[in-house]
């Protein structure tokens, strides 16, 4: 018999469909008690517009697999970190032409206000060059930036370190 976690772990992210919610680190916990499945997920950003779709996709997958009652909860503490993306997820991002994030900044105390984005070294997922520059802090989604490679001249997206 397939477990509820095994089913939930196959659900893909609506904005990064090459990743499952488990790859992305958004899928926090899945429990089965007396025929009831409870799934806990954490958004990558507060107000992430994909959360409703994630919730619906999890419910449909679990109900379709024969689980009778499903509840999807949003868990905000601790806040999601790009460090939670699995190594397999990072590989899948790079294979899809999206630069995976580096290590997330340490979170101790209040987060200082920065008027400009920190300069980071991001490898081009196409040619591997570190000669890249940020074109826009935001791309198709808030969790990605748009960059351009100075070596191969190709634009690419980068999942930001959070």
N, C-alpha and C positions, 0 to 999 in steps of 0.2 A: 504494500500500500504506500502511495506517495504521501509525503508529509506536507503540511501546510507551508512550512518554510521552503521546501523544494519548489512548490508552485509559485510562491511569492518571489522567490529568487530569480525566476525566469522573466518577470515583468520588466519591460524596458522603459527607460526614461523617455518621455515624450519629446524633449528638446535635444537629447543626445542618444538617439535610438541604437547606436552601436553598443551602449552600456545598459546593463541591467541596473535596477535600483540597488541591488547588492553590490555590484561593481562600483557604483557611485558612492556607496556608503550611506545612502539615504535610508535604506531598509535597516532599522535598528533592532527590532525584535518581532518574533512571531510566536504566539503561544496558542495551544489548543487545550481547552478545558470544557469537558462535558459537551462536546460537539460544537462549541463556539470558538471561532478563530478571532484572535485579536492581533492586529498588526500595528506596530509603531513605526512611524517614519518621521524624519527630520528634514525640513526644507534647507536647500543650500543657501537661500537668502530669505529674510523676512519678507513676506508678501510674494513669494515665488508664484507666478501665475500657473505653473505646471502642477501644483499640489492637487487641485481638483481632479485633473486627468490621472495623476498617479493613483489617487484614492479610488477613482472609478475603475481603472485598469486592474488594480489589486482585487477589488471586490468581484469584478467579472471573472478574473482568472480563478479565484478561489471558489466562487459559486459554480463556475463551469466545470471545476474539477470534482464537484460533488460535496463540497463543504456547505453545510446548511445555513449557518449564521456567521456573518463576517462583520467585524467592526474595525475600522481603520482610524487610529489615533495619531494626532500630530504631537510630537515631543520637541520642545524647544530648548531644553537644557540637558546636556551641554549643547551649545550651538554647533552646527555642522562645521567641519573643517575639511579643506581640500586634501589634508593628510589621510582622510578616511577613504579616498579612492584607492581601490585595490591595485596591486601590481598588474594584474590581468586587465583591469580597467584602463590603466595608464598605457599599456601596450595597445589596446583597442583604439584609444584616442589617437595615438601616433599613427597607427595604420590607417585611420580615417582622415589623416591630414590635419589633425588638431593637436597642437602642442599641449602635452599634459603639464599640470602645475609642478613647480618646484616645492620645496618645503614651505609650509605655512609659517607666517611670522609668529613668534612667541606671543601668547596672550597672558600678560600679567598686569593687573591693574587697569585703569582707564585707557581706552584707545585714544592716542593723541590725534588731533585734527591735522591733516596734511592737506595743503592746498594744491599739491601736485602729486601724481603717482610716483612711487619709487621706481628708479631705473633698475630693471632686472634683466639678466641674461637669459634669453629664451632661445633654445635651439629650433631651427626650422625643421618641421617634421618631414619635409620633402628631401632636403639635401644635407641636413645636419649642421649647417653653419650657425654660429652664434652671432653673426653679423645681421641682427634683426632689429627692427624698431617698431614701436607701438604707433599705429595710425589712429586708433580710437580706443579709449578706455572701455567702451562698450561695443559689443558686436550684436549678433542676432538675439542674444540673451544677456542678462545682467551679469552672469557668472563668467562670461568670456570677453576677451579683448580682441581687437583686430590688429594684426601685425603684418609686416612686410619684410621679406628676406632681402638683404643687400647682395647676396651671392647669386641666388637663382632668380631673384626679382619677383617671386611668387607671393601673393598675399596668403595669410593663413590665420586661423583663429587660435587663441590660447586660453585654456581654462585658468582663470586667475587663482593665485594663492590666497586662501582665506583661512 
